[in-house]
Amino acid sequence: MTAIDPASLQDPRSYPEGVTLVKRSARGAGSAPDKVTVAEIEEWLLHGATLENDMLTLLESFIWRMIAAGLPLDRASLHITTLHPQLLGFAWNWRRADILCDEVKVLHSATDSDSFKRNTIARVIETKQTLRRNPQAPEAQAEFPIMIELAELGIHDYLAIPFGGGEYRHIVTFATASPSGFRDTEVDQITHLLRLFALHVERHIAARIAENALNAYLGTVAGVKVLAGSIQRGSGEAIRAIIWVSDLRGFTDLSSRLTGAEMIMLLNAYFETLAGAVLSNGGEVLKFMGDGLLAVFPIGDDNQKTAAATAALRAAQQAVSGLDQLNTLEPPPLNMITGWKPLSGGIALHEGEVFFGNIGAPDRLDFTVIGSAVNEASRVETLQKTLHRNILITEAVARHLDIPLDHLGEHELRGVSAPMAIYSPAMAS
């Protein structure tokens, strides 16, 4: 059975702020044989488990195999740190009572909460030592608030075990409702199996870190292509897309008046607004170039031209509105900077065929889009200075839009043989 999309479920679990459900599996005992030995689990970890490409289903299968081998598990979780600009890491939470196994992502901000600081996971991260408690003991409940919840659920023994080396530390927890807790032999079996399971965790996490880093720096589409092996210079494909080119108005003047640190804060707020609008409307951010941004809204076939053009324009309007909000609300950290308003940007939308792939030197490649349509979009964007409109749309895009547009005339563009008709969303009269 494949993992369940959490959006399709009425969630029987809740997670604190900064922790978001990614996906869920509910295969239950069917994810493992009815009965196995510890030796057979070892054999599976050495061979069959290597075929598992999803950490969620791998952990689920591992836990249910341990149960089939007689280990009294009622709750378990896996916590890993990762390399990501926004995420501290991921966690997988399993409970025998509801048979669900959840994958969640954890933001860096989650570590600021008191609930995290007083959690067993934070303690193990700090000490790098195995933690074992009886949740029924008052002293354990006073030490860690989660023990009260575990005690109410009938848990009598709780283990949190650190593993992994280097900068990225991982933790696995096991809990049992058996009144006598885990026997010493059972703890030995768990720790023995964990040594083999840890190799799979490291394998999966290495792949996850590579995916996170590539997606953060190249974008999701390019990141997937690179991980799939599209890494040779010149490899790529021709695609048709709505091309977005934008830059920040008055960038040179701002750079001369603001400190480097202030300019970084300003650019981060600016790009978060524009890139956020692109991504939330299905576009792909390809590159940040100083104060400029290059993005595309791919067109799969002719039937998708209207959808792609509409999404691109909606993103552009959302971006302009977002910049207006920044100017009005002055959110942190912009409220600590003086002389930066008004913040505004110019956006050009154009349609054309581009080459999406690897270019550069043999030892230093870049995954980007090139082609005459990209150059034309860049030339259109420079017309912002004379036309004084935040959004400029070429005729190639305008023909796919069903909204009122102002025709701003035919314009000569450097390096373009014929004048190009330029439009902009109609201004209210």
Summary of the structure (lengths in Angstrom):
residues: 429
radius of gyration: 26.9
end to end distance: 57.5
largest distance: 84.0
contacts: 1312
relative contact order: 0.08
helix: 43%
strand: 27%
